[in-house]
Amino acid sequence: MLFSKPSAAPELRQHNGLEFLLKRSAKRRRTLSLRVDDAGQIVVMVPLRASLKDVHRLLDTKRDWLEAQEQKVARQASNQFMGQQGDQLWLLGQRLPLKLVTGRR
């Protein structure tokens, strides 16, 4: 009988009010890694056999950093331009109508 690798599918979890995506690596990862993606989702990458206790400890020690990153993502989202067809924009002293087009860059 062949042995199959344990599943390394991402898991959505919560700890002390923080929702995070836990990704276990079946490769040779030996460290725990933490990031906040562009959508504001917390992502924790850990070795396959890492305990949840270690993950929770990492989240607790980095809580201030995580909150700062979430605020940064929220600021960036609020700075996005939300124009509509025909809106007037000022450019070099002239009012120009906004024309939205679709296609490749």
N, CA, C and O atoms as a GROMACS GRO file, in nm:
protein
  420
    1MET      N    1   0.083  -0.118   0.000
    1MET     CA    2   0.000   0.000   0.000
    1MET      C    3   0.088   0.125   0.000
    1MET      O    4   0.186   0.132   0.074
    2LEU      N    5   0.053   0.222  -0.082
    2LEU     CA    6   0.128   0.347  -0.088
    2LEU      C    7   0.077   0.443   0.016
    2LEU      O    8  -0.042   0.448   0.046
    3PHE      N    9   0.170   0.522   0.071
    3PHE     CA   10   0.131   0.624   0.168
    3PHE      C   11   0.108   0.755   0.095
    3PHE      O   12   0.187   0.794   0.010
    4SER      N   13   0.002   0.821   0.128
    4SER     CA   14  -0.024   0.951   0.066
    4SER      C   15   0.027   1.062   0.158
    4SER      O   16   0.033   1.046   0.280
    5LYS      N   17   0.063   1.175   0.096
    5LYS     CA   18   0.108   1.290   0.174
    5LYS      C   19  -0.010   1.349   0.250
    5LYS      O   20  -0.122   1.350   0.199
    6PRO      N   21   0.014   1.399   0.371
    6PRO     CA   22  -0.094   1.467   0.442
    6PRO      C   23  -0.138   1.590   0.363
    6PRO      O   24  -0.059   1.653   0.293
    7SER      N   25  -0.265   1.622   0.377
    7SER     CA   26  -0.320   1.735   0.305
    7SER      C   27  -0.260   1.866   0.352
    7SER      O   28  -0.243   1.889   0.472
    8ALA      N   29  -0.227   1.952   0.256
    8ALA     CA   30  -0.172   2.083   0.289
    8ALA      C   31  -0.267   2.192   0.239
    8ALA      O   32  -0.223   2.301   0.205
    9ALA      N   33  -0.397   2.162   0.236
    9ALA     CA   34  -0.496   2.259   0.188
    9ALA      C   35  -0.508   2.374   0.288
    9ALA      O   36  -0.506   2.352   0.409
   10PRO      N   37  -0.519   2.497   0.238
   10PRO     CA   38  -0.533   2.613   0.328
   10PRO      C   39  -0.660   2.601   0.412
   10PRO      O   40  -0.764   2.554   0.366
   11GLU      N   41  -0.649   2.645   0.538
   11GLU     CA   42  -0.762   2.640   0.630
   11GLU      C   43  -0.793   2.781   0.680
   11GLU      O   44  -0.702   2.854   0.718
   12LEU      N   45  -0.919   2.820   0.679
   12LEU     CA   46  -0.961   2.947   0.735
   12LEU      C   47  -0.988   2.926   0.883
   12LEU      O   48  -1.071   2.842   0.920
   13ARG      N   49  -0.918   3.001   0.968
   13ARG     CA   50  -0.928   2.982   1.113
   13ARG      C   51  -0.943   3.115   1.184
   13ARG      O   52  -0.931   3.221   1.122
   14GLN      N   53  -0.970   3.110   1.314
   14GLN     CA   54  -0.981   3.230   1.397
   14GLN      C   55  -0.906   3.209   1.527
   14GLN      O   56  -0.898   3.098   1.580
   15HIS      N   57  -0.851   3.321   1.578
   15HIS     CA   58  -0.785   3.319   1.709
   15HIS      C   59  -0.796   3.459   1.769
   15HIS      O   60  -0.750   3.556   1.709
   16ASN      N   61  -0.855   3.469   1.885
   16ASN     CA   62  -0.870   3.597   1.957
   16ASN      C   63  -0.922   3.709   1.868
   16ASN      O   64  -0.870   3.820   1.870
   17GLY      N   65  -1.024   3.679   1.789
   17GLY     CA   66  -1.086   3.780   1.705
   17GLY      C   67  -1.016   3.804   1.572
   17GLY      O   68  -1.064   3.884   1.492
   18LEU      N   69  -0.906   3.736   1.547
   18LEU     CA   70  -0.836   3.749   1.418
   18LEU      C   71  -0.873   3.631   1.328
   18LEU      O   72  -0.861   3.515   1.368
   19GLU      N   73  -0.917   3.662   1.209
   19GLU     CA   74  -0.943   3.556   1.111
   19GLU      C   75  -0.819   3.545   1.023
   19GLU      O   76  -0.769   3.646   0.973
   20PHE      N   77  -0.770   3.424   1.004
   20PHE     CA   78  -0.648   3.406   0.924
   20PHE      C   79  -0.657   3.280   0.839
   20PHE      O   80  -0.734   3.188   0.869
   21LEU      N   81  -0.579   3.279   0.733
   21LEU     CA   82  -0.569   3.164   0.645
   21LEU      C   83  -0.442   3.089   0.681
   21LEU      O   84  -0.332   3.145   0.674
   22LEU      N   85  -0.454   2.965   0.721
   22LEU     CA   86  -0.340   2.882   0.761
   22LEU      C   87  -0.300   2.794   0.644
   22LEU      O   88  -0.379   2.714   0.596
   23LYS      N   89  -0.175   2.810   0.600
   23LYS     CA   90  -0.123   2.727   0.491
   23LYS      C   91  -0.008   2.643   0.546
   23LYS      O   92   0.094   2.696   0.591
   24ARG      N   93  -0.027   2.514   0.540
   24ARG     CA   94   0.079   2.422   0.585
   24ARG      C   95   0.157   2.376   0.463
   24ARG      O   96   0.099   2.336   0.362
   25SER      N   97   0.289   2.382   0.474
   25SER     CA   98   0.375   2.347   0.362
   25SER      C   99   0.426   2.204   0.377
   25SER      O  100   0.482   2.168   0.481
   26ALA      N  101   0.406   2.125   0.274
   26ALA     CA  102   0.457   1.988   0.275
   26ALA      C  103   0.604   1.984   0.233
   26ALA      O  104   0.669   1.880   0.237
   27LYS      N  105   0.655   2.100   0.194
   27LYS     CA  106   0.796   2.106   0.152
   27LYS      C  107   0.885   2.120   0.274
   27LYS      O  108   0.845   2.083   0.384
   28ARG      N  109   1.002   2.171   0.256
   28ARG     CA  110   1.100   2.176   0.364
   28ARG      C  111   1.094   2.302   0.451
   28ARG      O  112   1.194   2.338   0.512
   29ARG      N  113   0.982   2.366   0.456
   29ARG     CA  114   0.970   2.487   0.538
   29ARG      C  115   1.001   2.454   0.683
   29ARG      O  116   0.954   2.354   0.738
   30ARG      N  117   1.083   2.540   0.745
   30ARG     CA  118   1.118   2.518   0.885
   30ARG      C  119   1.077   2.635   0.974
   30ARG      O  120   1.091   2.628   1.096
   31THR      N  121   1.026   2.741   0.914
   31THR     CA  122   0.990   2.859   0.991
   31THR      C  123   0.843   2.894   0.972
   31THR      O  124   0.778   2.848   0.878
   32LEU      N  125   0.793   2.976   1.063
   32LEU     CA  126   0.658   3.028   1.050
   32LEU      C  127   0.666   3.164   0.984
   32LEU      O  128   0.756   3.243   1.014
   33SER      N  129   0.575   3.192   0.894
   33SER     CA  130   0.576   3.317   0.820
   33SER      C  131   0.438   3.381   0.829
   33SER      O  132   0.336   3.312   0.832
   34LEU      N  133   0.437   3.514   0.833
   34LEU     CA  134   0.312   3.588   0.850
   34LEU      C  135   0.310   3.703   0.752
   34LEU      O  136   0.408   3.775   0.738
   35ARG      N  137   0.195   3.721   0.683
   35ARG     CA  138   0.180   3.834   0.592
   35ARG      C  139   0.034   3.874   0.584
   35ARG      O  140  -0.056   3.798   0.621
   36VAL      N  141   0.012   3.995   0.534
   36VAL     CA  142  -0.124   4.042   0.507
   36VAL      C  143  -0.129   4.069   0.358
   36VAL      O  144  -0.051   4.149   0.307
   37ASP      N  145  -0.221   4.003   0.286
   37ASP     CA  146  -0.227   4.019   0.141
   37ASP      C  147  -0.298   4.150   0.104
   37ASP      O  148  -0.344   4.223   0.192
   38ASP      N  149  -0.306   4.178  -0.025
   38ASP     CA  150  -0.363   4.304  -0.073
   38ASP      C  151  -0.510   4.321  -0.036
   38ASP      O  152  -0.559   4.434  -0.029
   39ALA      N  153  -0.579   4.211  -0.012
   39ALA     CA  154  -0.720   4.218   0.027
   39ALA      C  155  -0.738   4.232   0.178
   39ALA      O  156  -0.851   4.243   0.226
   40GLY      N  157  -0.628   4.232   0.252
   40GLY     CA  158  -0.634   4.246   0.397
   40GLY      C  159  -0.643   4.113   0.471
   40GLY      O  160  -0.658   4.112   0.593
   41GLN      N  161  -0.634   4.002   0.399
   41GLN     CA  162  -0.641   3.869   0.460
   41GLN      C  163  -0.507   3.835   0.525
   41GLN      O  164  -0.402   3.849   0.462
   42ILE      N  165  -0.511   3.791   0.650
   42ILE     CA  166  -0.391   3.747   0.720
   42ILE      C  167  -0.360   3.605   0.672
   42ILE      O  168  -0.447   3.519   0.670
   43VAL      N  169  -0.235   3.583   0.633
   43VAL     CA  170  -0.193   3.451   0.585
   43VAL      C  171  -0.076   3.405   0.672
   43VAL      O  172   0.024   3.475   0.684
   44VAL      N  173  -0.090   3.286   0.731
   44VAL     CA  174   0.017   3.227   0.813
   44VAL      C  175   0.064   3.102   0.741
   44VAL      O  176  -0.015   3.011   0.714
   45MET      N  177   0.194   3.098   0.709
   45MET     CA  178   0.252   2.981   0.643
   45MET      C  179   0.342   2.909   0.743
   45MET      O  180   0.431   2.970   0.803
   46VAL      N  181   0.319   2.781   0.759
   46VAL     CA  182   0.391   2.704   0.860
   46VAL      C  183   0.436   2.569   0.805
   46VAL      O  184   0.382   2.522   0.704
   47PRO      N  185   0.535   2.507   0.871
   47PRO     CA  186   0.570   2.370   0.834
   47PRO      C  187   0.451   2.278   0.858
   47PRO      O  188   0.363   2.309   0.939
   48LEU      N  189   0.448   2.168   0.791
   48LEU     CA  190   0.336   2.074   0.798
   48LEU      C  191   0.306   2.030   0.941
   48LEU      O  192   0.189   2.016   0.978
   49ARG      N  193   0.407   2.010   1.020
   49ARG     CA  194   0.387   1.957   1.154
   49ARG      C  195   0.386   2.063   1.264
   49ARG      O  196   0.392   2.029   1.383
   50ALA      N  197   0.377   2.190   1.228
   50ALA     CA  198   0.374   2.296   1.329
   50ALA      C  199   0.244   2.288   1.409
   50ALA      O  200   0.138   2.254   1.355
   51SER      N  201   0.253   2.320   1.537
   51SER     CA  202   0.134   2.312   1.622
   51SER      C  203   0.053   2.442   1.614
   51SER      O  204   0.108   2.548   1.583
   52LEU      N  205  -0.075   2.432   1.642
   52LEU     CA  206  -0.160   2.551   1.647
   52LEU      C  207  -0.117   2.643   1.761
   52LEU      O  208  -0.135   2.764   1.754
   53LYS      N  209  -0.061   2.585   1.865
   53LYS     CA  210  -0.012   2.666   1.977
   53LYS      C  211   0.098   2.761   1.928
   53LYS      O  212   0.101   2.878   1.968
   54ASP      N  213   0.188   2.712   1.842
   54ASP     CA  214   0.292   2.797   1.786
   54ASP      C  215   0.233   2.907   1.697
   54ASP      O  216   0.278   3.021   1.700
   55VAL      N  217   0.132   2.872   1.619
   55VAL     CA  218   0.066   2.968   1.531
   55VAL      C  219  -0.002   3.076   1.614
   55VAL      O  220   0.010   3.195   1.584
   56HIS      N  221  -0.072   3.036   1.720
   56HIS     CA  222  -0.141   3.132   1.806
   56HIS      C  223  -0.041   3.223   1.876
   56HIS      O  224  -0.068   3.342   1.893
   57ARG      N  225   0.071   3.169   1.918
   57ARG     CA  226   0.175   3.250   1.984
   57ARG      C  227   0.229   3.355   1.886
   57ARG      O  228   0.250   3.470   1.924
   58LEU      N  229   0.251   3.316   1.761
   58LEU     CA  230   0.298   3.410   1.659
   58LEU      C  231   0.197   3.522   1.638
   58LEU      O  232   0.234   3.639   1.634
   59LEU      N  233   0.069   3.486   1.626
   59LEU     CA  234  -0.035   3.588   1.608
   59LEU      C  235  -0.044   3.682   1.727
   59LEU      O  236  -0.063   3.803   1.710
   60ASP      N  237  -0.029   3.628   1.848
   60ASP     CA  238  -0.036   3.712   1.968
   60ASP      C  239   0.082   3.810   1.975
   60ASP      O  240   0.064   3.926   2.011
   61THR      N  241   0.201   3.763   1.940
   61THR     CA  242   0.318   3.850   1.950
   61THR      C  243   0.322   3.955   1.838
   61THR      O  244   0.382   4.061   1.855
   62LYS      N  245   0.258   3.927   1.727
   62LYS     CA  246   0.260   4.020   1.613
   62LYS      C  247   0.128   4.095   1.596
   62LYS      O  248   0.102   4.153   1.490
   63ARG      N  249   0.044   4.095   1.698
   63ARG     CA  250  -0.089   4.156   1.687
   63ARG      C  251  -0.083   4.305   1.650
   63ARG      O  252  -0.159   4.350   1.565
   64ASP      N  253   0.007   4.381   1.714
   64ASP     CA  254   0.018   4.524   1.682
   64ASP      C  255   0.057   4.544   1.536
   64ASP      O  256   0.002   4.631   1.468
   65TRP      N  257   0.152   4.464   1.488
   65TRP     CA  258   0.194   4.474   1.348
   65TRP      C  259   0.078   4.439   1.254
   65TRP      O  260   0.058   4.506   1.153
   66LEU      N  261   0.004   4.335   1.288
   66LEU     CA  262  -0.110   4.294   1.206
   66LEU      C  263  -0.216   4.405   1.197
   66LEU      O  264  -0.270   4.431   1.090
   67GLU      N  265  -0.245   4.468   1.310
   67GLU     CA  266  -0.344   4.576   1.310
   67GLU      C  267  -0.296   4.694   1.226
   67GLU      O  268  -0.375   4.756   1.154
   68ALA      N  269  -0.166   4.725   1.233
   68ALA     CA  270  -0.110   4.833   1.151
   68ALA      C  271  -0.119   4.799   1.003
   68ALA      O  272  -0.150   4.886   0.921
   69GLN      N  273  -0.094   4.674   0.967
   69GLN     CA  274  -0.103   4.632   0.827
   69GLN      C  275  -0.247   4.639   0.777
   69GLN      O  276  -0.271   4.679   0.663
   70GLU      N  277  -0.342   4.598   0.860
   70GLU     CA  278  -0.483   4.604   0.821
   70GLU      C  279  -0.527   4.749   0.799
   70GLU      O  280  -0.603   4.777   0.706
   71GLN      N  281  -0.480   4.842   0.883
   71GLN     CA  282  -0.511   4.983   0.865
   71GLN      C  283  -0.450   5.036   0.736
   71GLN      O  284  -0.512   5.115   0.664
   72LYS      N  285  -0.329   4.991   0.706
   72LYS     CA  286  -0.262   5.032   0.583
   72LYS      C  287  -0.341   4.986   0.460
   72LYS      O  288  -0.358   5.063   0.365
   73VAL      N  289  -0.388   4.864   0.461
   73VAL     CA  290  -0.467   4.810   0.350
   73VAL      C  291  -0.597   4.890   0.336
   73VAL      O  292  -0.639   4.920   0.224
   74ALA      N  293  -0.661   4.923   0.448
   74ALA     CA  294  -0.785   4.999   0.444
   74ALA      C  295  -0.762   5.139   0.386
   74ALA      O  296  -0.843   5.189   0.308
   75ARG      N  297  -0.650   5.204   0.424
   75ARG     CA  298  -0.616   5.336   0.369
   75ARG      C  299  -0.594   5.328   0.218
   75ARG      O  300  -0.642   5.413   0.144
   76GLN      N  301  -0.522   5.226   0.174
   76GLN     CA  302  -0.496   5.211   0.031
   76GLN      C  303  -0.626   5.188  -0.046
   76GLN      O  304  -0.642   5.240  -0.156
   77ALA      N  305  -0.718   5.113   0.011
   77ALA     CA  306  -0.846   5.088  -0.055
   77ALA      C  307  -0.927   5.216  -0.065
   77ALA      O  308  -0.998   5.237  -0.164
   78SER      N  309  -0.919   5.302   0.037
   78SER     CA  310  -0.997   5.426   0.034
   78SER      C  311  -0.936   5.529  -0.062
   78SER      O  312  -1.004   5.624  -0.100
   79ASN      N  313  -0.811   5.511  -0.100
   79ASN     CA  314  -0.745   5.603  -0.192
   79ASN      C  315  -0.768   5.569  -0.339
   79ASN      O  316  -0.723   5.642  -0.427
   80GLN      N  317  -0.838   5.460  -0.366
   80GLN     CA  318  -0.861   5.420  -0.505
   80GLN      C  319  -0.964   5.512  -0.569
   80GLN      O  320  -1.062   5.551  -0.506
   81PHE      N  321  -0.941   5.546  -0.693
   81PHE     CA  322  -1.031   5.633  -0.768
   81PHE      C  323  -1.151   5.553  -0.814
   81PHE      O  324  -1.138   5.446  -0.873
   82MET      N  325  -1.270   5.607  -0.788
   82MET     CA  326  -1.394   5.541  -0.826
   82MET      C  327  -1.471   5.634  -0.920
   82MET      O  328  -1.574   5.688  -0.881
   83GLY      N  329  -1.423   5.653  -1.040
   83GLY     CA  330  -1.488   5.741  -1.135
   83GLY      C  331  -1.591   5.668  -1.219
   83GLY      O  332  -1.592   5.546  -1.228
   84GLN      N  333  -1.678   5.748  -1.282
   84GLN     CA  334  -1.781   5.693  -1.369
   84GLN      C  335  -1.772   5.760  -1.505
   84GLN      O  336  -1.716   5.869  -1.518
   85GLN      N  337  -1.825   5.694  -1.603
   85GLN     CA  338  -1.828   5.748  -1.740
   85GLN      C  339  -1.885   5.889  -1.738
   85GLN      O  340  -1.992   5.913  -1.682
   86GLY      N  341  -1.813   5.984  -1.798
   86GLY     CA  342  -1.861   6.120  -1.810
   86GLY      C  343  -1.821   6.213  -1.696
   86GLY      O  344  -1.842   6.334  -1.706
   87ASP      N  345  -1.765   6.159  -1.588
   87ASP     CA  346  -1.719   6.246  -1.480
   87ASP      C  347  -1.618   6.346  -1.534
   87ASP      O  348  -1.547   6.317  -1.630
   88GLN      N  349  -1.613   6.462  -1.474
   88GLN     CA  350  -1.520   6.566  -1.516
   88GLN      C  351  -1.396   6.564  -1.427
   88GLN      O  352  -1.407   6.563  -1.304
   89LEU      N  353  -1.278   6.562  -1.490
   89LEU     CA  354  -1.151   6.564  -1.418
   89LEU      C  355  -1.071   6.686  -1.461
   89LEU      O  356  -1.075   6.727  -1.576
   90TRP      N  357  -0.998   6.741  -1.366
   90TRP     CA  358  -0.910   6.853  -1.398
   90TRP      C  359  -0.770   6.799  -1.430
   90TRP      O  360  -0.714   6.721  -1.354
   91LEU      N  361  -0.715   6.842  -1.543
   91LEU     CA  362  -0.580   6.804  -1.582
   91LEU      C  363  -0.514   6.925  -1.647
   91LEU      O  364  -0.558   6.972  -1.751
   92LEU      N  365  -0.410   6.974  -1.586
   92LEU     CA  366  -0.334   7.089  -1.636
   92LEU      C  367  -0.425   7.209  -1.667
   92LEU      O  368  -0.411   7.275  -1.770
   93GLY      N  369  -0.517   7.234  -1.575
   93GLY     CA  370  -0.603   7.351  -1.588
   93GLY      C  371  -0.722   7.333  -1.680
   93GLY      O  372  -0.795   7.429  -1.705
   94GLN      N  373  -0.743   7.214  -1.732
   94GLN     CA  374  -0.857   7.190  -1.822
   94GLN      C  375  -0.947   7.084  -1.762
   94GLN      O  376  -0.900   6.988  -1.700
   95ARG      N  377  -1.078   7.102  -1.782
   95ARG     CA  378  -1.174   6.999  -1.741
   95ARG      C  379  -1.190   6.901  -1.856
   95ARG      O  380  -1.224   6.939  -1.968
   96LEU      N  381  -1.165   6.776  -1.826
   96LEU     CA  382  -1.175   6.672  -1.929
   96LEU      C  383  -1.277   6.567  -1.887
   96LEU      O  384  -1.282   6.531  -1.769
   97PRO      N  385  -1.359   6.518  -1.980
   97PRO     CA  386  -1.454   6.413  -1.945
   97PRO      C  387  -1.383   6.278  -1.934
   97PRO      O  388  -1.291   6.248  -2.009
   98LEU      N  389  -1.427   6.200  -1.838
   98LEU     CA  390  -1.371   6.066  -1.820
   98LEU      C  391  -1.438   5.971  -1.917
   98LEU      O  392  -1.560   5.962  -1.924
   99LYS      N  393  -1.356   5.900  -1.993
   99LYS     CA  394  -1.406   5.802  -2.089
   99LYS      C  395  -1.350   5.666  -2.048
   99LYS      O  396  -1.229   5.646  -2.051
  100LEU      N  397  -1.437   5.574  -2.011
  100LEU     CA  398  -1.395   5.441  -1.969
  100LEU      C  399  -1.396   5.348  -2.090
  100LEU      O  400  -1.493   5.342  -2.165
  101VAL      N  401  -1.286   5.274  -2.106
  101VAL     CA  402  -1.277   5.179  -2.214
  101VAL      C  403  -1.232   5.045  -2.157
  101VAL      O  404  -1.165   5.040  -2.054
  102THR      N  405  -1.269   4.938  -2.223
  102THR     CA  406  -1.226   4.805  -2.180
  102THR      C  407  -1.125   4.754  -2.284
  102THR      O  408  -1.125   4.795  -2.400
  103GLY      N  409  -1.042   4.665  -2.238
  103GLY     CA  410  -0.943   4.607  -2.329
  103GLY      C  411  -0.815   4.578  -2.253
  103GLY      O  412  -0.806   4.596  -2.132
  104ARG      N  413  -0.718   4.534  -2.329
  104ARG     CA  414  -0.589   4.501  -2.268
  104ARG      C  415  -0.507   4.628  -2.250
  104ARG      O  416  -0.528   4.729  -2.316
  105ARG      N  417  -0.414   4.619  -2.159
  105ARG     CA  418  -0.324   4.731  -2.134
  105ARG      C  419  -0.222   4.743  -2.243
  105ARG      O  420  -0.138   4.833  -2.239
   0.00000   0.00000   0.00000
